[in-house]
Amino acid sequence: MFEVQIKINCPHCQSSKVVKNGKKKNGSQNLLCRNCQKQFQPIYRYRGADPTTKRLIRRLLERNNGVRDIEKLLEVSRKCVLSNLCRQGNALKIQPTQKHYRSVQIDEVWSFVGKRKKGKYWLLYAYCPQTDEVLAYSCGGRSAKTVRQLLKKLKGVEIEQYCTDHWKAFAQVIPPTKHTIGKAYTKNIEGVNTCIRARNRRFVRKTTCFSKKKENHLASLNLMFDYRNRHKAKHHTL
């Protein structure tokens, strides 16, 4: 007589140290990973609850796949995709990795939130060409207030020089002794703008894509910039 043994690895850390840990209300077997202490089920009745599906949703979002595309591709609900977008995106924080930067470039790009054509929403972000790193970003109107919000996120970081275009709001906020103005000094960040438009359909010119909620929009930006900063050594596309 043959005995069949099925080995189950933890979907979170891939450890084989898995033990039974009671049952769910629906009667499904619950498992516990001794390595990462996370619980999971061998088979999920709803595909969207599977940790493997959640990882796939994040990867597809990072690679510019739309919410409806992922919904059809993975056969999960739109609510599931959006909840994963917000939960995983809001858990991330875009911040500088160093305490000193010689030169930082700042630029702005626009998109829409809430309503197409009427709900214009500006993204301002700081980029260091020496480290190929997005340091921080802020969103809002095209005003000095949004610039102040960005510089507030850079507080505590020593930056020798800020390079921007001729937009007046920059000159109102950035100290003149540290401010360099001119398109010749923002060539690097203009290239990043091109990558943003190529890899996030919300920023494509004349696009019909936009976020209905600011929460979704900010979560998508966190995913996008986090992905870029983590993979900058391998390639320069988002």
Sequence and secondary structure as in RCSB ss.txt:
>XXXX:A:sequence
MFEVQIKINCPHCQSSKVVKNGKKKNGSQNLLCRNCQKQFQPIYRYRGADPTTKRLIRRLLERNNGVRDIEKLLE
VSRKCVLSNLCRQGNALKIQPTQKHYRSVQIDEVWSFVGKRKKGKYWLLYAYCPQTDEVLAYSCGGRSAKTVRQL
LKKLKGVEIEQYCTDHWKAFAQVIPPTKHTIGKAYTKNIEGVNTCIRARNRRFVRKTTCFSKKKENHLASLNLMF
DYRNRHKAKHHTL
>XXXX:A:secstr
          TTT  S EEEEEE TTS EEEEETTT  EE SS SSGGG HHHHHHHHHHHHTT  HHHHHHHHT
  HHHHHHHHHHHHHT     S SEEEEEEEEEEEEEBSSTTT EEEEEEEEETTTTEEEEEEEESSSHHHHHHH
HHHTTTSEEEEEEE S HHHHHHS GGGEEESGGG HHHHHHHHHHHHH GGGSTT S  BSSHHHHHHHHHHHH
HHHHHHTTT S  
